[in-house]
Amino acid sequence: MSGPPGTRFHGGRLRFDGWIAGLGTASGTRVVLGHWPRSPFGPFSDVMLERPDGERLLLAPTRETADFVSGTYVFDTVRVLPVDVRVTGDTWSVTAGPLDLRFTAGRRRLLGLLLCAVPGVLARQPAWCALTSLVAPLLLPGVRTRGSAGAGRREWYGARDLRPVHTVSGHFEGVALGPAAPVVPPVRFGFGSVPREPSLTRVTTTVDVAPE
């Protein structure tokens, strides 16, 4: 799964194992954190933000990860800067240039418990993601588990856990984000949004990269 820095991918399927946090805030800024302990680029984290006026920003730690993520999703602004994520119990702390963010995950509900029962080897299969794509929009409006991405790529999301996020605090560019709020309107980085309710999802993301 892992490749050395600077590797160019000439087609094939790439897997990213980690977490996605989708957060709305009272300020209107919506934040999507990707935290990937296992990826073809090694461990890294990235942050996607959508401002209240609709501007979409990517904060990524290296030019390589920035190029890959911005080639898969759509942004108006891309910034390459250190992205630091620390997890202490249920509390996550994120520092990324002008972003200082903290959030706390709550106890799993029924859907989270059901997802935890899905074997990892099954969640990684695109066929499983295609099956869950039939019910995901019914349970979590706006969420899609497969679709087309940029540069001719296709993606599948295999969820393995889901927890609500109860508390959010922090600042972006010196402006307070405010407490947690629904992710409204949905974010517009790719073919689907995150759950409307702020949440933390354990996920295996598979990206099918078209040959160059």
C-alpha positions, 0 to 999 in steps of 0.5 A: 500500500505504501510508496516512497515520496515522489512516486507517480501513479500510472493507474491502479487502485490506491487505498487510504485507511483512516478517519474523516471528520465532517464538521459544521460550525456556527460561523458557517465555515464547514470543515472536513478533516482527513486523517490517514495513518496508512496511505500510499503517501505514508501517514498524513492529514489534510483539511478541506474547508468551505467558507460561508461565501462558498470558497473551497480551500485545501490545507495539505502537508506536502506538494505531493499530497496537495497535488493528489487531493486537488486532482481528485476534488475541487478547490478554489485555493490550495495551501501547502503547510504543516498539518498536525493532528493529535488524538487524546482519548475522544478529543482531537486537536488540529493545527494547520497554519491559520487553523486551530481546531478541537473537537470531541467525539461522542458515544456510538449510536446504532449505526456506528455499532453496526458499522463496527461489525463490518470486517475490514477486509469486506469494507475495503471491497468496492463491491461492498461500497457499491452495495452500501451506496443503495442505502447510505443516502437514505440513512445519511442524506447527502452521503454517497459511498461511490462516484466519479472524481477528478482526473478520470478517477473513481472512488469508493468509501467503506465506512467501518465506524461512525461517532457523533461529534458534540463539541467543536471550538477553534479559530480560522485566520483569527476568526472564531469558528463557534460551536458545532452546527449542522453541515449546511449547506453540504460541502462541494468538494466532490461527488458527495458530502459528509453527514449533516450531523457533525461526525467522525467516520472510520473509513477505507477510501479506495481511489481508482487512478486512470492511467496517464 
